[in-house]
Amino acid sequence: MLDFDIVDAHHHLCNYARSYPWLQGPAEPFRYHGDDRPLRRNYLIGDYLADAKGLRLAGSVHVENGAADPIWEAEWIQDVHADSGLPSVQVAKASLVEPGVLSRLERLAAIPSVRGIRDILNWHPDPRYTHTSRRDLITDPCWLEGFSHLSTLGLSFDLQVFPEQLDQAAQLAANHPDTTIILDHAGMPIHRDPASLREWKAGLKKLAKQPNVVTKISALGTNDHSWTTASIRPVILDTIDVFGPHRTMFGSNFPVDSLYSSFAALYAAFDEITAALTSDERRQLFADTARKTYRVGTTAATPPRAHTRQ
């Protein structure tokens, strides 16, 4: 059992009385995360705490869960935070390409628990995998104009892409050095054959050259439904090798990854795989990198600072 603090860098809550388009409509054919019918229900803070029971949960980062009304979702999470202290902070949703996005970003930035924005960019030619119909969104001038407002508002950006998009992500980071970018789910290596993993790691290395980028290891089950400690070990250790513990953090991705394992089993695997690292390195991975990156325990008005290489 882990004997130090955990700050879960990536999880979701769901108030199923509201609209979540990705959880509505026909369940089949299943998308790449599998059968999501068990997720089509409330998942409230009490459910999350029950899943995390037994671990020293010192904080958490709520990442937008695809609600149809992102402003409502961010305000709801703020209310949950005010009532229970968790989630500690949140990453809200905004479509950066839409006209008038600046006013929405300003509203979100004014919510005390909001630290950053996510606008999912995953594009794939297979419709089971893609999240957007546009492969060029990350280079679209209108989207980039929306992105350019983040740093002035003190907002970071959660970047969710597939390995084939990591080159574009590296260019984005290089062009916006004042914006802290958090690579979600370690770049989502959805294919685990040797050639695909080599391409993924090469993309990680290119992105990690930009000092304003950090990453979080999460959603491993989403891409490996029958994962074992052995099967996820290379992904975890390669990610840490590329970014270092001071730029890497662990997240549960619950409740999505509850489809594949318990919370305790996931963190037991993180514990076992990193056992050879120093205590300081493990504290960074399990809590301190998330605290620093998402400014857990600080005021929202404090702008995020780019991470320097160590």
C-alpha positions in Angstrom: 0.0 0.0 0.0 1.3 3.5 -0.9 2.4 5.4 2.2 2.5 8.9 0.7 0.0 11.4 -0.8 -1.8 11.0 -4.1 -3.1 13.8 -6.2 -5.1 12.2 -8.9 -4.2 14.2 -12.0 -7.1 13.2 -14.2 -10.6 12.1 -13.3 -14.3 12.9 -14.2 -17.6 13.2 -12.5 -21.0 12.9 -14.1 -24.4 14.3 -13.3 -26.4 12.1 -15.6 -29.5 14.3 -15.3 -27.7 16.6 -17.7 -26.7 16.0 -21.3 -23.4 14.2 -22.1 -23.5 13.6 -25.8 -20.7 11.0 -25.8 -22.7 8.9 -23.3 -26.0 9.1 -25.2 -27.4 7.5 -28.3 -26.7 3.9 -29.4 -24.1 2.0 -27.5 -23.0 -0.1 -30.4 -20.9 -0.3 -32.5 -18.6 0.2 -29.6 -15.9 2.9 -29.8 -12.3 2.3 -28.9 -12.9 2.6 -25.1 -15.3 -0.4 -25.3 -18.8 -0.9 -23.9 -19.6 2.4 -22.1 -23.1 1.4 -20.9 -21.8 1.0 -17.3 -20.8 4.7 -17.4 -24.3 5.9 -18.3 -25.2 6.9 -14.8 -24.4 9.4 -12.1 -20.8 9.3 -11.0 -20.7 11.8 -8.1 -18.0 12.8 -5.6 -19.2 10.1 -3.2 -18.8 7.4 -5.9 -15.3 8.7 -6.7 -14.2 8.7 -3.0 -15.6 5.2 -2.6 -13.4 4.0 -5.6 -10.3 5.7 -4.1 -10.9 4.4 -0.6 -7.8 3.2 1.2 -5.4 5.5 -0.6 -4.0 8.8 0.8 -6.0 11.0 -1.6 -4.7 14.5 -1.0 -6.2 16.2 -4.0 -7.6 15.7 -7.5 -7.9 17.3 -10.9 -11.3 17.1 -12.5 -11.1 17.1 -16.3 -14.2 18.0 -18.3 -16.4 15.1 -19.1 -18.0 16.2 -22.3 -21.1 17.8 -21.0 -23.2 19.5 -23.6 -23.0 22.8 -21.6 -19.4 23.4 -20.6 -20.2 26.5 -18.5 -22.8 24.6 -16.5 -20.3 21.7 -16.0 -17.5 24.0 -14.7 -19.9 25.8 -12.4 -21.3 22.5 -11.1 -17.7 21.2 -10.4 -17.0 24.5 -8.6 -20.0 23.8 -6.4 -18.8 20.3 -5.7 -15.4 21.6 -4.8 -16.9 24.3 -2.5 -19.0 21.6 -0.7 -16.4 18.9 -0.3 -12.9 20.3 -1.1 -12.6 17.9 -4.0 -12.0 18.0 -6.8 -9.2 20.4 -5.8 -9.1 22.1 -9.2 -10.6 21.5 -12.7 -9.9 21.7 -16.4 -12.9 23.0 -18.2 -14.1 22.5 -21.8 -14.0 25.2 -24.5 -14.1 24.8 -28.3 -11.3 27.2 -29.3 -12.3 27.4 -32.9 -15.8 28.8 -32.2 -16.5 32.6 -32.7 -16.7 34.5 -29.4 -14.6 32.0 -27.5 -12.7 34.7 -25.7 -15.8 35.7 -23.7 -16.4 32.0 -22.7 -12.7 31.7 -21.7 -13.1 34.8 -19.5 -16.1 33.3 -17.8 -14.3 30.0 -17.2 -11.2 31.7 -15.9 -13.3 33.6 -13.4 -14.4 30.3 -11.7 -12.0 29.9 -8.8 -11.2 26.2 -9.3 -10.6 26.4 -13.1 -6.9 26.0 -13.9 -7.0 25.1 -17.6 -8.9 24.2 -20.7 -9.3 21.0 -22.7 -10.4 21.0 -26.4 -9.9 17.4 -27.6 -8.0 17.2 -30.8 -7.8 13.4 -31.4 -8.2 12.7 -35.1 -8.1 9.3 -36.7 -9.2 8.0 -40.1 -11.1 5.2 -38.3 -14.4 6.6 -37.0 -14.2 4.3 -34.0 -11.2 6.3 -32.8 -11.7 9.9 -34.0 -13.0 12.6 -31.7 -13.1 15.3 -34.4 -13.9 15.4 -38.1 -10.9 17.7 -38.8 -7.3 16.5 -38.9 -6.1 20.1 -39.3 -7.8 21.7 -36.2 -4.5 22.1 -34.4 -3.2 24.3 -37.3 -6.4 26.2 -38.0 -5.8 30.0 -37.7 -9.1 30.5 -35.9 -8.3 27.7 -33.4 -4.8 29.1 -32.9 -6.3 32.5 -32.2 -8.5 31.0 -29.5 -5.5 29.2 -28.1 -3.5 32.4 -27.9 -5.8 33.8 -25.2 -5.0 31.0 -22.7 -1.7 32.4 -21.3 -3.0 35.9 -20.8 -5.9 34.4 -18.8 -3.6 32.3 -16.7 -5.0 29.1 -18.2 -3.1 25.9 -19.1 -4.1 23.6 -21.9 -4.8 19.8 -21.6 -3.7 18.4 -25.0 -5.3 15.1 -26.1 -3.9 13.7 -29.3 -2.9 10.4 -30.8 0.8 9.6 -31.5 0.6 10.6 -35.2 -0.3 14.1 -34.0 2.7 14.6 -31.7 4.8 16.4 -34.3 2.1 19.0 -34.7 1.8 19.2 -30.9 5.5 19.9 -30.6 5.2 22.8 -33.0 2.2 24.2 -31.1 4.2 24.1 -27.9 7.2 25.7 -29.6 5.1 28.5 -30.9 3.4 29.2 -27.6 6.2 28.9 -25.0 4.2 30.9 -22.4 1.4 28.4 -22.3 1.7 25.4 -20.0 0.6 22.3 -22.1 -0.3 19.0 -20.4 -0.2 16.0 -22.7 -3.1 13.8 -21.6 -2.8 10.0 -21.4 0.9 10.0 -22.3 0.0 10.6 -25.9 -2.4 7.7 -26.2 -0.4 4.9 -27.7 -3.5 3.0 -28.9 -1.5 0.4 -30.9 1.1 -1.6 -28.9 3.1 -3.4 -31.7 6.8 -2.5 -31.6 6.7 -0.2 -34.6 3.8 1.8 -33.3 5.5 2.1 -29.9 8.7 3.3 -31.5 6.7 6.0 -33.4 4.9 7.0 -30.2 8.2 7.3 -28.2 9.8 9.3 -30.9 6.9 11.7 -30.9 7.1 12.0 -27.1 10.8 12.9 -27.3 10.1 15.6 -29.8 7.4 17.1 -27.7 9.4 16.8 -24.4 12.1 19.1 -26.0 9.6 22.0 -25.3 10.0 23.0 -21.6 6.4 24.2 -21.3 5.1 20.7 -21.8 4.4 18.1 -19.0 2.5 14.8 -19.3 0.2 12.6 -17.3 0.1 8.8 -17.4 -3.6 7.9 -17.4 -6.2 6.1 -19.5 -3.9 3.1 -19.9 -6.8 0.7 -19.7 -8.7 2.8 -22.3 -6.1 1.6 -24.8 -5.4 -1.8 -23.3 -8.7 -3.2 -21.9 -7.1 -6.4 -20.5 -4.0 -4.7 -19.1 -1.6 -6.3 -16.8 1.3 -4.8 -14.9 3.6 -6.3 -17.4 1.7 -4.9 -20.4 1.6 -1.3 -19.1 5.1 -1.3 -17.6 6.9 -0.2 -20.9 4.5 2.7 -21.5 4.9 4.0 -18.0 8.7 3.6 -17.8 9.3 5.0 -21.3 7.1 8.1 -20.5 9.0 8.7 -17.3 12.3 8.2 -19.1 11.4 10.9 -21.7 9.8 13.5 -19.5 11.3 12.8 -16.1 9.3 12.5 -12.8 9.3 16.3 -12.4 7.3 16.6 -15.6 5.1 13.4 -15.3 2.1 12.7 -13.1 -0.3 9.8 -12.6 -4.1 10.0 -13.1 -6.9 7.5 -12.7 -9.1 8.5 -15.6 -12.0 7.2 -13.4 -14.8 6.4 -14.0 -13.8 5.5 -17.6 -10.9 3.2 -16.5 -13.2 1.5 -14.0 -14.3 -0.4 -17.0 -11.0 -2.2 -16.9 -9.8 -2.4 -13.3 -10.4 -1.1 -9.8 -8.8 2.1 -8.6 -6.7 0.2 -6.1 -5.4 -2.2 -8.7 -4.4 0.7 -11.0 -2.5 2.5 -8.3 -0.9 -0.8 -7.0 0.5 -1.2 -10.6 1.8 2.4 -10.6 3.4 1.6 -7.2 5.0 -1.7 -8.3 6.3 -0.3 -11.6 8.0 2.7 -10.0 9.4 0.8 -7.0 13.0 1.2 -8.1 12.7 5.0 -8.3 13.7 7.3 -5.4 11.2 8.4 -2.8 11.4 12.0 -4.2 10.8 10.8 -7.7 7.8 8.8 -6.7 6.3 11.7 -4.7 6.6 13.8 -7.9 4.8 11.2 -10.0 2.0 10.6 -7.5 1.4 14.1 -6.2 4.0 16.9 -6.5 4.0 17.3 -10.3 0.2 17.6 -10.3 0.3 20.1 -7.4 2.8 22.3 -9.3 1.3 22.1 -12.7 -2.3 22.6 -11.7 -1.5 25.0 -8.9 -3.3 22.9 -6.3 -3.6 25.0 -3.2 -3.0 28.4 -4.9 -5.3 31.0 -6.2 -6.6 30.9 -9.7 -5.1 34.3 -10.4 -1.6 33.0 -10.2 -0.5 32.3 -13.8 1.1 28.9 -14.5 4.8 28.9 -15.0 6.5 26.9 -17.7 8.5 23.9 -16.4 12.3 24.2 -16.9 14.4 21.2 -17.8 16.2 19.6 -14.9 
